């Protein structure tokens, strides 16, 4: 009897916690976004600047996610399969974007690539501009989403028996063929899950991008910066409408990740 009461209490506390921290805030966004009706909501979302900010955010999030899927998988493979000096330091630094405020990351890029820095001056002489454009946005997104693919692929790589790869080598298969036929199928669910998490995180990034993108309406203004601008212009309904679009995309992505995680055996 006591055990049942304890389980019911824990379950009630957990459900209440989720309702207070997730359900109510998410519900309030939907209520605010549709508070004026469907037509005003659609008008806000399809406004020229709002729509361009959404499309730009999705486009550059896809670009950064593809980069993360490739580079993150390579880094995870190196960290798991190879031993080298400084490996533990590199492995610990992977999580740095998680602990570093994104506004600090933006300031870091401004300091490193700004027109007054040696690197910025050198790049400017070469005609390369990495700030206040879409390239800067991709750089910022790649930095803040850096750990996701690595940390989802690493555990899957560690579960692969190295003897399977050695057997493939013994039978005459090269490293690339072995990776494609043995390693890749096993880590593919992790690559997909990590990439989707990185994409979802990219949709919401604000701190770093507000400093390095230039925030040019219709050109380099991402959705999160547009939302902030709408709140400053006393248009909470417009901000909520764009937020609702991003929120819905994030929820769909999390649902897909959940489905893929349950079906990872079929994918592998």
Secondary structure, DSSP 4 states (H G I P E B T S, - for coil): -HHHHHHHHHHHHHHHHHIIIIIHHHHHHHHHHTTT-HHHHHHHHTSHHHHHHHHHHHHHHHHHHHHHHHHHHHHHHHHHH---TTHHHHHHHTTHHHHS-HHHHHHHHHHHHSTTSHHHHHHHHTT---SSSHHHHHHHHHHHTHHHHHHHHHHHHHHS-HHHHHHHHHTT--HHHHIIIIIHHHHHHHHHHHHHHHHHHHHH--HHHHHHS---TTTT--HHHHHHHHHHTT-HHHHHHHHHHHHHHHHHHHHHHHHHHHTHHHH-
